[in-house]
Amino acid sequence: MGHRIPIARPEIGREELENVVKAVRSGWVSSKGPFVNEFEKRFSEYIGVRHAIAVSNGTAALHLALTALGIGSRDEVLVPSLAFVAVANAVTYTGARPVFIDSHPDYWCIDPEGLKKSITPRTKAILLVHLYGHPCNIDPILETARSNDLYVVEDCAEAHGAEYKGKKVGSFSDVSCFSFYGNKIITTGEGGMCLTNNRGLAEKMTILKDHGMNPSKRYWHDVIGFNYRITNLQAALGVAQLQKIDKLVERKREIADIYRKLLKEDNVVVHAPEMSWAKSVYWIYSVLVDRYARDKVTKVLDRQGIETRHFFCPIHTMPPYKRSLRLPVAEEVSARGINLPSGPKITNEEIHTAASSLKKALESRTRKAKAGRDDR
């Protein structure tokens, strides 16, 4: 097979290599070392939150946040069904029950009205997800949380640098959680971060992530904790990545703009939204197409060397979380969604190729349908 256009490639250059080599030569290659503290400090300043706790991955960040907030058995946590399964898994790890909420039809994130209707006496928290780089509508969610004495956790794994009403996501909640997986806006290979303005919560998460070890009495454990530590090597990569995050976000928005112009709005393609109150970072540029065309079109693109992905499957439809409920927006958006190649290293020529191939595949399928050869 010839040249392939991947869904994402990380932007890693000389600065990252220099930092990692420096960490290796220092001998600090595990969870101790100056890059960890530097990464935490710089990232918290970037988001605008007082305290940061770097951890091993984004799922660990979610679990750590929920545990620190005291979420446990008999509790319920409201989560969007249209999201990566980690949000439900993290809730389940605590012994609590995830309660699945439908998406808003205009911007695909959790529906604030659906949250209100799903609150019970057992509801303890709302776990919202800024899906595919677009912020949730945060104000009504915070109002619901305040009115019902609920915690709010933000999953910002796909939304580094995104903004709600001019303020960065990750700065609105009791705890926000980020991922630095290889395909995220910035990467440490694996890695994650918890952010909070609450000093007590920050201290609690710092202890819990390190086996529950007493910070002033080595090898004395007052609580049961986890090994959720990030390494100095990963943090070294993260520090260098963070220096270029504004450029990476700008490139993501530029990629989205090119796709939007090439795939002009019509009845065939619905583009990734950006509401008036939002600044999306378009983590992966996403479109909706005819649900009966989606699988056929992505197979055509794959044969042409263009990697795409389907949207996340609604969590409530999968075996571990199968529920007898209908969430029509999440189900419809999931069935129609395609993620297009949009890593920061994609060239404009590759964007043109991917967009052109998608348009041709959709037009071909439309012609067949009109000719009565629709094999749906």
C-alpha positions as CSV (number, residue, x, y, z in Angstrom):
1,M,0.0,0.0,0.0
2,G,1.2,3.5,-0.8
3,H,1.2,6.6,1.3
4,R,-1.4,6.6,4.1
5,I,-2.9,9.6,5.8
6,P,-3.2,8.7,9.5
7,I,-5.9,10.0,11.8
8,A,-3.3,11.7,13.9
9,R,0.5,12.1,14.3
10,P,2.1,13.9,17.2
11,E,4.2,17.0,16.7
12,I,7.5,16.0,18.4
13,G,10.7,17.9,17.6
14,R,14.1,18.9,18.8
15,E,12.8,20.5,22.1
16,E,11.1,17.3,23.2
17,L,14.2,15.2,22.4
18,E,16.5,17.6,24.3
19,N,14.3,17.5,27.4
20,V,14.0,13.7,27.4
21,V,17.8,13.3,26.9
22,K,18.3,15.7,29.8
23,A,16.0,13.6,32.0
24,V,17.8,10.4,31.1
25,R,21.2,11.8,31.7
26,S,20.1,13.2,35.1
27,G,19.2,9.6,36.2
28,W,15.7,10.8,37.3
29,V,13.7,8.5,35.0
30,S,10.9,7.4,37.3
31,S,8.3,9.5,39.2
32,K,10.9,11.8,41.0
33,G,12.6,14.6,39.1
34,P,12.3,18.3,38.4
35,F,10.3,18.0,35.1
36,V,7.2,16.6,37.0
37,N,6.9,19.7,39.2
38,E,7.6,22.0,36.2
39,F,5.0,20.4,34.1
40,E,2.4,20.6,36.9
41,K,3.2,24.3,37.5
42,R,3.2,25.3,33.9
43,F,0.0,23.4,33.0
44,S,-1.9,24.8,35.9
45,E,-0.9,28.3,34.9
46,Y,-1.9,27.7,31.3
47,I,-5.4,26.6,32.3
48,G,-5.7,29.1,35.1
49,V,-6.1,26.8,38.1
50,R,-4.1,26.9,41.3
51,H,-3.2,23.2,41.8
52,A,-2.1,20.4,39.4
53,I,-1.4,16.8,40.1
54,A,0.2,14.9,37.2
55,V,-0.7,11.2,36.9
56,S,-0.1,8.2,34.7
57,N,-3.0,8.6,32.3
58,G,-6.4,10.3,31.8
59,T,-8.5,7.5,33.1
60,A,-6.3,7.5,36.3
61,A,-7.0,11.2,36.6
62,L,-10.8,10.6,36.4
63,H,-10.7,7.8,39.0
64,L,-8.4,9.8,41.3
65,A,-10.7,12.9,41.1
66,L,-13.9,10.9,41.9
67,T,-12.2,9.0,44.7
68,A,-10.9,12.3,46.3
69,L,-14.4,13.7,46.1
70,G,-15.6,10.7,48.2
71,I,-17.7,9.1,45.4
72,G,-18.4,5.5,46.3
73,S,-20.9,2.7,46.5
74,R,-24.6,3.7,46.5
75,D,-23.7,7.0,44.7
76,E,-24.8,7.9,41.2
77,V,-22.7,10.0,38.8
78,L,-24.3,11.6,35.7
79,V,-22.2,11.1,32.6
80,P,-22.8,11.5,28.8
81,S,-23.4,8.3,27.0
82,L,-21.7,9.7,23.8
83,A,-18.1,9.7,25.2
84,F,-15.1,7.4,25.5
85,V,-15.9,4.5,27.8
86,A,-13.3,5.7,30.4
87,V,-15.8,8.1,32.0
88,A,-18.2,5.2,32.9
89,N,-15.3,2.9,33.9
90,A,-13.8,5.5,36.2
91,V,-17.2,5.9,38.0
92,T,-17.6,2.1,38.2
93,Y,-14.1,1.7,39.8
94,T,-15.3,3.7,42.7
95,G,-18.3,1.4,43.2
96,A,-20.7,4.1,42.1
97,R,-23.3,3.8,39.3
98,P,-22.9,5.8,36.1
99,V,-26.3,7.3,34.9
100,F,-26.2,8.0,31.2
101,I,-27.5,11.3,29.8
102,D,-28.3,12.2,26.2
103,S,-26.4,14.6,24.0
104,H,-27.5,18.1,22.9
105,P,-28.4,18.0,19.2
106,D,-26.6,21.3,18.4
107,Y,-23.1,20.6,19.8
108,W,-23.1,16.9,20.8
109,C,-22.0,17.3,24.4
110,I,-24.1,16.4,27.5
111,D,-27.5,17.9,27.4
112,P,-28.1,20.3,30.4
113,E,-31.8,19.7,30.4
114,G,-31.3,15.9,30.4
115,L,-29.2,16.3,33.6
116,K,-32.0,18.0,35.5
117,K,-34.4,15.2,34.7
118,S,-32.0,12.5,35.9
119,I,-31.1,13.7,39.4
120,T,-32.2,11.3,42.2
121,P,-31.4,11.4,46.0
122,R,-28.4,9.2,45.2
123,T,-26.9,11.6,42.6
124,K,-23.5,12.8,43.9
125,A,-21.7,14.3,40.9
126,I,-21.8,15.4,37.3
127,L,-19.0,14.2,35.0
128,L,-19.1,16.3,31.9
129,V,-17.0,15.7,28.7
130,H,-15.9,18.4,26.3
131,L,-16.4,16.1,23.3
132,Y,-14.0,16.2,20.3
133,G,-12.6,19.6,21.5
134,H,-15.9,21.4,21.9
135,P,-16.9,22.8,25.3
136,C,-20.1,21.8,27.1
137,N,-22.6,24.5,27.9
138,I,-21.2,25.0,31.3
139,D,-23.3,27.7,33.0
140,P,-26.6,25.7,33.2
141,I,-24.7,22.6,34.3
142,L,-23.1,24.6,37.2
143,E,-26.5,26.0,38.1
144,T,-27.9,22.5,38.3
145,A,-25.0,21.3,40.4
146,R,-25.3,24.2,42.8
147,S,-29.0,23.8,43.2
148,N,-28.6,20.1,44.0
149,D,-25.4,20.2,46.0
150,L,-23.5,18.1,43.4
151,Y,-19.8,18.0,42.5
152,V,-18.7,18.7,39.0
153,V,-15.8,17.0,37.3
154,E,-14.7,18.1,33.8
155,D,-13.2,15.6,31.4
156,C,-11.0,17.7,29.2
157,A,-9.0,14.9,27.6
158,E,-9.9,16.2,24.1
159,A,-10.1,19.9,24.8
160,H,-6.7,21.4,25.9
161,G,-7.0,25.1,25.2
162,A,-10.8,25.1,24.4
163,E,-12.7,28.0,25.9
164,Y,-16.2,28.7,27.3
165,K,-17.1,32.3,27.2
166,G,-13.5,33.3,27.0
167,K,-12.3,31.1,29.8
168,K,-10.4,27.9,29.4
169,V,-12.2,24.6,30.1
170,G,-10.8,22.8,33.0
171,S,-11.2,25.9,35.2
172,F,-14.9,25.6,36.0
173,S,-15.2,22.5,38.1
174,D,-14.3,21.0,41.5
175,V,-11.7,18.9,39.6
176,S,-10.8,18.8,35.9
177,C,-9.0,15.9,34.2
178,F,-6.8,15.9,31.2
179,S,-5.1,13.2,29.1
180,F,-1.8,13.4,27.3
181,Y,-2.2,10.3,25.2
182,G,-0.3,10.2,21.9
183,N,-3.2,11.6,19.8
184,K,-4.2,14.4,22.2
185,I,-3.5,18.2,21.6
186,I,-0.3,17.8,23.5
187,T,1.2,14.4,24.5
188,T,3.5,12.7,27.0
189,G,2.9,9.3,25.3
190,E,0.7,8.3,28.2
191,G,-0.1,10.7,31.0
192,G,-2.8,12.8,32.6
193,M,-3.4,15.7,35.0
194,C,-5.9,16.6,37.7
195,L,-6.5,20.3,38.3
196,T,-8.3,22.0,41.2
197,N,-8.6,25.3,43.1
198,N,-9.2,23.4,46.3
199,R,-6.0,23.0,48.3
200,G,-7.3,20.2,50.4
201,L,-8.4,18.2,47.4
202,A,-5.0,18.7,45.8
203,E,-3.3,17.4,48.9
204,K,-5.6,14.4,49.0
205,M,-5.1,13.5,45.4
206,T,-1.3,13.9,45.8
207,I,-1.3,11.3,48.6
208,L,-3.7,9.0,46.9
209,K,-1.8,8.9,43.6
210,D,1.4,7.7,45.5
211,H,0.0,4.6,47.3
212,G,-1.6,6.7,50.0
213,M,1.9,7.4,51.5
214,N,2.1,9.9,54.3
215,P,4.1,12.8,52.9
216,S,6.0,13.4,56.2
217,K,6.5,9.8,57.2
218,R,8.0,7.7,54.4
219,Y,6.5,4.2,53.9
220,W,3.7,4.9,56.3
221,H,0.3,4.6,54.6
222,D,-2.7,6.2,56.3
223,V,-5.1,5.3,53.4
224,I,-5.3,2.8,50.5
225,G,-4.0,4.6,47.5
226,F,-2.9,3.9,43.9
227,N,0.2,3.9,41.8
228,Y,-0.9,6.7,39.5
229,R,2.4,8.6,39.2
230,I,3.7,10.1,36.0
231,T,7.4,9.7,35.2
232,N,10.0,12.4,34.9
233,L,10.6,11.2,31.3
234,Q,6.9,11.8,30.4
235,A,6.9,15.1,32.1
236,A,10.0,16.2,30.2
237,L,8.1,15.6,27.0
238,G,5.1,17.4,28.4
239,V,7.1,20.5,29.3
240,A,8.4,20.9,25.7
241,Q,4.9,20.2,24.3
242,L,3.4,22.8,26.5
243,Q,5.7,25.4,25.0
244,K,4.0,25.0,21.6
245,I,0.4,24.4,22.7
246,D,-0.8,27.7,21.3
247,K,0.6,26.9,18.0
248,L,-0.9,23.4,18.1
249,V,-4.4,24.8,18.9
250,E,-4.1,27.4,16.1
251,R,-3.2,24.6,13.7
252,K,-6.1,22.5,14.8
253,R,-8.5,25.4,14.1
254,E,-6.8,26.0,10.8
255,I,-7.3,22.4,9.8
256,A,-11.0,22.7,10.7
257,D,-11.4,25.8,8.7
258,I,-9.9,24.1,5.6
259,Y,-12.1,21.1,6.0
260,R,-15.2,23.3,6.4
261,K,-14.4,25.2,3.2
262,L,-13.7,22.1,1.2
263,L,-16.7,20.2,2.5
264,K,-19.3,22.9,1.9
265,E,-22.5,22.8,4.0
266,D,-25.2,20.9,2.2
267,N,-27.6,18.0,2.9
268,V,-24.8,15.4,2.8
269,V,-22.3,16.6,5.4
270,V,-23.0,18.3,8.8
271,H,-19.8,19.9,10.1
272,A,-18.4,19.9,13.6
273,P,-20.2,22.7,15.5
274,E,-18.9,25.7,17.2
275,M,-21.4,27.5,19.3
276,S,-21.3,31.3,19.8
277,W,-20.2,30.8,23.5
278,A,-17.5,28.3,22.6
279,K,-13.9,28.2,21.2
280,S,-13.4,24.6,20.0
281,V,-10.0,23.1,19.5
282,Y,-11.3,20.5,17.0
283,W,-9.3,17.7,18.6
284,I,-10.3,15.5,15.7
285,Y,-12.3,17.1,12.9
286,S,-15.7,15.5,12.8
287,V,-18.6,15.4,10.4
288,L,-22.0,13.7,10.3
289,V,-23.2,11.9,7.1
290,D,-26.1,9.7,6.2
291,R,-26.1,6.8,8.7
292,Y,-26.6,4.2,6.0
293,A,-23.6,5.6,4.1
294,R,-21.2,6.0,7.0
295,D,-19.7,2.5,7.1
296,K,-19.4,2.2,3.3
297,V,-17.7,5.6,2.9
298,T,-15.1,4.9,5.6
299,K,-14.3,1.5,4.0
300,V,-13.7,3.3,0.6
301,L,-11.5,5.9,2.3
302,D,-9.5,3.1,4.0
303,R,-8.9,1.4,0.7
304,Q,-7.5,4.7,-0.5
305,G,-5.1,5.0,2.4
306,I,-7.1,7.5,4.4
307,E,-7.6,6.6,8.1
308,T,-10.9,7.6,9.6
309,R,-12.8,6.6,12.8
310,H,-16.4,6.2,13.7
311,F,-17.7,8.3,16.6
312,F,-17.7,6.7,20.0
313,C,-20.4,4.1,20.6
314,P,-23.0,5.3,23.1
315,I,-21.8,3.7,26.3
316,H,-25.3,2.6,27.3
317,T,-25.4,0.3,24.3
318,M,-22.3,-1.7,25.2
319,P,-22.4,-5.0,27.1
320,P,-20.9,-3.8,30.5
321,Y,-23.4,-0.9,30.7
322,K,-26.4,-2.2,28.6
323,R,-29.5,-0.3,29.8
324,S,-33.0,-0.5,28.5
325,L,-33.2,3.2,27.7
326,R,-33.3,5.3,24.5
327,L,-31.0,8.3,24.1
328,P,-31.9,9.3,20.6
329,V,-29.5,12.1,20.0
330,A,-26.5,10.2,21.2
331,E,-27.5,7.2,19.2
332,E,-28.1,9.1,16.0
333,V,-25.0,11.2,16.2
334,S,-22.9,8.2,16.9
335,A,-24.3,6.3,14.0
336,R,-23.6,9.2,11.6
337,G,-20.2,10.4,12.8
338,I,-16.9,10.3,11.1
339,N,-13.6,11.6,12.5
340,L,-11.3,12.8,9.8
341,P,-7.4,12.9,9.7
342,S,-6.5,16.0,11.6
343,G,-3.3,15.6,13.6
344,P,-1.0,18.7,13.8
345,K,1.4,17.2,11.3
346,I,-1.1,16.7,8.5
347,T,-0.3,18.7,5.4
348,N,-2.8,20.9,3.6
349,E,-2.4,18.6,0.6
350,E,-3.4,15.6,2.7
351,I,-6.5,17.5,4.0
352,H,-7.5,18.3,0.4
353,T,-7.0,14.6,-0.5
354,A,-9.1,13.4,2.5
355,A,-11.9,15.9,1.8
356,S,-12.0,15.2,-1.9
357,S,-12.1,11.5,-1.3
358,L,-14.9,11.8,1.2
359,K,-17.0,14.0,-1.2
360,K,-16.5,11.6,-4.1
361,A,-17.5,8.6,-1.9
362,L,-20.6,10.3,-0.6
363,E,-21.6,11.5,-4.1
364,S,-21.1,7.9,-5.5
365,R,-23.3,6.5,-2.8
366,T,-26.0,9.2,-3.4
367,R,-26.0,8.4,-7.1
368,K,-26.5,4.7,-6.4
369,A,-29.4,5.4,-4.0
370,K,-31.1,7.6,-6.6
371,A,-30.6,4.9,-9.3
372,G,-32.4,2.4,-7.0
373,R,-29.2,0.5,-6.2
374,D,-29.3,1.4,-2.6
375,D,-28.2,-1.7,-0.7
376,R,-28.8,-0.4,2.8
